[in-house]
Amino acid sequence: MKNLPKISIIGAGNVGATTAMMITEAELANIALFDVAKAMAKAKSIDMSHALAAKSLNIKIEPIDDYKGISGSSIVVVTAGFPRKPGMSRDDLLKANADIIKSVSKEIKKYAPGAIVIIVTNPLDVMAYLSYKITGFNHSRVLGMAGVLDSARLTDFIAARLNVKRSDIESTVLGSHGELMVPVYSQTMLNNKPLTDILQQKDLDELSALTKNAGAQIVSLLGTGSAYYGPAASVFEMVKAILLDNKTTHCACSYLQGEYGLRDVYIGVPCVLGKKGIERVVELKLTKPESDVLAKSAESIKAMIRKLEIN
């Protein structure tokens, strides 16, 4: 097997397993897969190993029985938690998933103290904050996956609306991973031209609604479970940026210390990602309405944080 970095994925459900497959297919890292349902983690690891063999890829993916197995990880991706069901908001998941993130974060602190942590569990912004507090890691090493996915969803809707290539679009979505996300159309470009110069406000409002409702739409259509291809691809892009230390900018859930006028909150903003995790928060020039919605989004996240018992 190749001598590659080790990534541990906590949660072998659809998001975790699909993320593992994407990372191993790209030959970025060897994978340790953990789930409290040990048989599922083992079954999926065996199945993925067979897939890698079919592609003649010498990458290791193995199930681990306990948290000791995450030792030596460069990155720990946390997807564990309850998924949304039809009619549920991300806020509805707060208490149940907070208990899980507390437990997982304590184990990461114990067995992988040098790792970068990527939180995927919802409500994302609050769970990232909770993990940061429980691990005690530098905030640059605890981040959440949200903005990459939300920006990708907006890109897809724009491409469909205008019948253009996705690759010609650069989308920017800030704020919470929920109803108060902030599509920044002044910074969203089609072939380097602002989308505000191309579409009318009513069209932009429709695109915003589609993006905000995308996750709920998928949950409703599936009936059981939630999105996983999009989230997994988004985690993959973040992992790639960190492992390759390519200093690319991605919208990620980051701890702010005054950027955008916000403090002591995790929220989606553009960040330069590299081997240290979040290496720099990029401050965009927002319009007054965009800045106001971002501040409102931060207050909503803080209100949920106040409901937590962090210890």
Protein Blocks (a to p, Z undefined) as FASTA:
>chain_A
ZZddddddehjbfklmmmmmmmmmnomaccddddfblmlmmmmmmmmmmmmmmnopacdd
dddfbfklmgoiabdcdfbdcdddehiafklmmmmmmmmmmmmmmmmmmmmmmbccddfb
dcfklmmmmmmmmnopafklgccdfklmmmmmmmmmmmmmnopafklpccddehjddfkb
ccdfklcceehiafklmbcfklmmmmmmmmmmmmmmmmmmnopacdfklmmmmmmmmmmm
mmnonopacddddddehighiahiacdddddddfkopabdcdddddfklmmmmmmmmmmm
mmmmmmpccZZ
